[in-house]
Amino acid sequence: MIVEKRQLNGHTLLTVEGVVKLGESAAFFAQTLERILTQDSGDVVVDFTKIDYIDSTGIGEMVGYLGRFRDSQRRLILVNPSDRIRRLLEISRLDQLFPIFDSVDEAVAAND
C-alpha cells in the first residue's frame, strides 16, 4: 500500500494505492488517519481511484475514524471508489454517512 499526502485548499488529500485489508495495510491506513487527525486540520479527502480492494477491516477503520473526525468537526470524504467498493458502501448504507464524489475537484469545490 502506498499513501501520498498533500494539502489542497485547506483539505488534506490522501491518494491511496493498493489494497486495504486485515494486517499491515489496514494498520498503516489507520496510523495515517490518526496522524492526520492529530497533526492536521480541515477535512480529509481520500482518493480511492487506485484502491484495488478493501475488506471489512479497512471499512471498519474508516467508519471508526469517521466518528472521530466528526467529533473534531471535520469530515472524511471519499473520492472515486470503484464500482465494487461503491456497491459495498451502498449495501452497508455507509454511502449515507460518507460524502462520496467522483473526483477530487468536485469534493474540494463542494466543501469550500
Secondary structure, DSSP 8 states (H G I E B T S, - for coil): -EEEEEEETTEEEEEEEEEE-TTHHHHHHHHHHHHHHHH--S-EEEEEEEEEEE-HHHHHHHHHHHHHHHHTT--EEEE---HHHHHHHHHTTGGGTS-EESSHHHHHHHT-
